[in-house]
Amino acid sequence: MAYEFAKVERKGRVTIVTLNRPDVMNALHSPAHFELHKVFDEFAADPEQWIAIVTGAGERAFSAGNDLKWQAAGGVRGFDTSGFAGLTSRFDCDKPIIAAVNGVAMGGGFEIALACDLIIASENATFALPEPRVGLAALAGGLHRLPRQIGMKRAMGMILTGRHVAAREGYELGFVNEVVPKGEALAAAERWAAVILQNGPMSIRASKQTINRGMATSLEQAIAEQRDYPAVKALAASEDYIEGPKAFSEKRPPHWKGR
């Protein structure tokens, strides 16, 4: 399917989604949000696609966030139930999603990255939640995800000042997984995806769901309830659940089916 504001490429088991508004540093407006909702719905529903990578078109930006010029010109704001870029309120996708941040990730752009499971950043990447500087607030998940990912005081230090954080500091703060040379973010994200693909996809989905659900409750409750999580039940009933130990005992690579 052809899209107007995103490029979608499938490489084996990996779906690469490129935010494609480089003329405005990949800032997103309402039509783009609704389109990306469809893009990630399609990825989530495709049994042949196991990992997604999100990046930005051009060399300058991952995403500058909300298209303020569109808004100022009277453009209607809004997005589907999945939130900003079809991701920030998407809580039911247990497949891994990797952000390949190739430049500026500001406001909603940073919130897109924070909604992903991993952030791989080029050395020229810059992160910020600068909404208070223009009288707004980072309400697409940034105010909740950043404190959970790097701790309250560090997050407050970024949010209350709106300051820009370089990729290396993002790594030190803990929200960036790897920093790579300029122009290599996507290749590095594909390398991470290749390593993940060596593991059982059902195991990966069960692990992601268990982490996310467990973080929302007490440790005691999480451990007591984890075997009732849908992805954990699906793992235990899958062919891969048998294939993994069998391949190990036969000293051969496993042949994962994702079911």
C-alpha positions in Angstrom: 0.0 0.0 0.0 1.3 3.5 -0.9 1.4 6.2 1.7 1.8 9.9 1.4 3.6 10.8 4.7 5.6 7.6 5.3 7.7 5.2 3.4 7.2 1.5 4.3 9.8 -1.1 3.4 9.8 -4.8 4.4 13.2 -6.5 4.6 12.6 -10.1 5.6 10.9 -10.0 9.0 11.6 -6.3 9.6 9.3 -3.4 8.6 11.1 -0.1 8.2 8.9 3.0 8.6 10.4 6.3 7.5 8.6 9.4 8.6 8.5 11.3 5.3 8.0 15.0 5.6 11.6 16.2 5.3 10.7 19.7 4.2 9.4 20.3 7.7 11.9 18.2 9.5 9.4 15.3 9.6 7.1 17.3 11.9 3.7 15.6 11.9 0.2 16.9 11.3 -3.2 15.2 11.7 -3.3 13.5 8.3 0.1 12.0 9.0 -1.0 10.7 12.4 -4.0 8.9 10.9 -1.9 7.5 8.1 0.7 6.2 10.6 -2.1 4.6 12.6 -2.8 2.5 9.6 0.8 1.7 9.0 1.4 0.3 12.4 -2.0 -1.5 12.5 -0.8 -3.3 9.3 2.5 -4.1 10.9 0.9 -5.4 14.1 -1.5 -7.6 12.2 1.0 -9.1 9.8 2.2 -12.5 11.1 5.3 -12.4 8.8 6.6 -9.1 10.2 8.2 -9.5 13.6 10.1 -6.2 14.2 9.6 -2.6 13.2 12.1 0.2 12.9 11.1 3.9 12.8 13.4 6.6 11.3 13.1 10.0 9.6 13.7 11.0 6.0 16.7 13.2 5.2 19.8 13.9 7.2 18.5 16.6 9.6 15.7 15.1 11.6 14.0 12.1 13.1 11.0 14.2 13.8 10.6 17.8 15.0 7.3 16.7 16.6 4.0 18.5 16.2 3.7 20.6 13.0 3.2 24.0 14.7 2.9 25.9 11.4 0.1 23.6 10.4 -1.6 24.3 13.7 -1.0 28.0 13.6 -2.5 28.1 10.1 -5.7 26.6 11.4 -5.0 23.0 10.6 -7.3 20.7 12.6 -5.3 18.8 15.3 -6.0 15.2 16.2 -5.0 11.5 15.9 -6.5 8.1 16.1 -6.7 5.9 19.3 -3.0 4.9 18.8 -1.8 8.5 19.5 0.9 10.6 18.0 2.5 9.0 14.9 0.3 5.9 15.5 2.6 4.9 18.4 2.4 6.9 21.6 -0.9 5.3 22.8 -0.4 2.0 21.1 -0.2 -0.3 24.2 -1.3 -3.6 22.5 1.6 -4.3 20.2 3.9 -6.8 21.7 6.3 -6.9 18.7 9.6 -4.9 19.2 9.8 -1.4 17.8 13.1 0.3 17.4 13.7 4.0 16.9 16.6 4.8 14.6 17.0 8.5 15.5 19.0 10.1 12.7 18.8 13.8 13.8 16.5 16.1 15.7 13.9 14.4 18.0 12.0 17.3 19.5 8.7 17.3 21.4 6.4 14.7 19.8 9.4 13.4 17.9 11.1 12.5 21.2 7.8 11.1 22.4 7.7 8.8 19.4 11.2 7.5 20.2 10.3 7.1 23.9 7.3 4.9 22.9 9.7 2.5 21.1 11.4 -0.3 22.9 15.0 0.7 21.9 16.5 4.0 20.8 19.6 3.9 18.5 20.9 7.4 17.9 23.4 8.9 15.5 25.9 11.2 17.2 24.2 14.3 15.7 20.9 13.4 17.2 19.3 15.9 19.7 16.5 15.2 22.1 14.2 17.6 24.0 10.7 18.1 25.3 10.6 21.9 24.7 6.8 22.3 24.8 6.8 24.7 27.8 8.8 27.1 25.7 5.8 27.6 23.4 3.1 27.3 26.1 2.4 23.7 25.6 3.0 20.4 27.4 4.4 17.0 26.3 1.1 15.2 26.6 1.7 12.4 24.0 3.4 10.3 26.7 6.6 12.2 27.2 5.7 13.4 30.7 5.0 9.9 31.8 7.6 7.8 29.9 10.7 9.9 30.5 10.5 9.8 34.4 9.8 6.0 34.2 12.8 5.5 31.9 15.5 7.7 33.5 14.1 8.6 37.0 12.2 11.5 38.4 14.9 14.1 39.0 16.7 13.6 35.7 13.4 13.8 33.8 12.4 16.9 35.7 15.7 18.5 34.8 15.0 18.0 31.1 11.2 18.7 31.2 11.2 21.9 33.3 14.0 23.5 31.4 13.1 22.2 27.9 16.8 21.9 27.3 18.3 20.0 24.4 20.2 16.8 25.1 22.8 15.4 22.8 22.9 11.7 21.9 25.9 10.9 24.1 24.2 12.4 27.1 21.0 10.5 26.3 23.1 7.4 26.4 24.5 8.4 29.8 21.0 9.3 31.1 19.8 5.8 30.0 17.2 6.5 27.3 19.5 5.8 24.4 20.8 2.2 23.8 23.6 3.0 21.4 25.2 6.0 19.8 26.7 5.6 16.3 28.3 7.9 13.7 26.2 10.2 11.7 24.3 8.5 9.0 24.5 5.0 10.6 21.5 5.0 12.9 19.3 2.9 10.6 22.0 0.4 9.8 22.7 0.0 13.5 19.0 -0.5 14.2 18.9 -3.2 11.6 21.9 -4.8 13.3 20.0 -4.8 16.6 16.9 -6.2 14.8 19.0 -9.1 13.3 20.2 -10.0 16.8 16.7 -10.0 18.2 15.5 -12.2 15.3 17.9 -14.9 16.4 15.5 -15.4 19.4 12.1 -16.9 19.4 9.5 -14.3 18.3 6.9 -15.7 20.7 9.4 -15.4 23.5 10.2 -11.8 22.6 6.5 -10.9 22.6 5.9 -12.6 25.9 8.9 -10.9 27.4 7.8 -7.4 26.2 4.2 -7.9 27.4 5.3 -9.2 30.7 7.7 -6.3 31.3 5.1 -3.7 30.3 2.3 -5.2 32.3 4.5 -6.0 35.3 5.8 -2.4 35.5 2.2 -1.2 36.0 1.7 -3.3 39.2 3.6 -4.6 42.3 6.4 -7.1 41.9 4.4 -9.7 43.9 1.3 -9.3 41.7 3.3 -9.3 38.5 5.0 -12.6 39.3 1.7 -14.1 40.5 -0.2 -13.1 37.3 2.4 -13.3 34.6 1.5 -16.8 33.4 -2.0 -15.6 32.7 -0.8 -12.8 30.3 -2.1 -13.5 26.8 1.4 -13.5 25.1 2.8 -15.8 27.8 -0.1 -18.3 27.2 0.4 -18.0 23.5 4.1 -18.8 23.9 3.4 -21.9 26.0 0.9 -23.2 23.4 3.2 -22.5 20.4 5.2 -24.7 18.1 8.3 -22.5 18.9 8.0 -23.5 22.6 8.8 -27.0 21.5 11.2 -26.1 18.8 13.6 -24.1 21.0 14.5 -26.8 23.5 14.5 -29.4 20.7 17.0 -27.4 18.6 19.2 -26.9 21.7 19.3 -30.6 22.4 20.1 -31.4 18.8 22.8 -28.7 18.7 21.3 -26.9 15.7 19.9 -23.4 15.0 16.1 -23.2 15.8 13.6 -22.7 13.0 11.2 -20.2 14.5 7.7 -20.0 13.0 6.2 -17.3 15.2 3.3 -19.5 16.2 
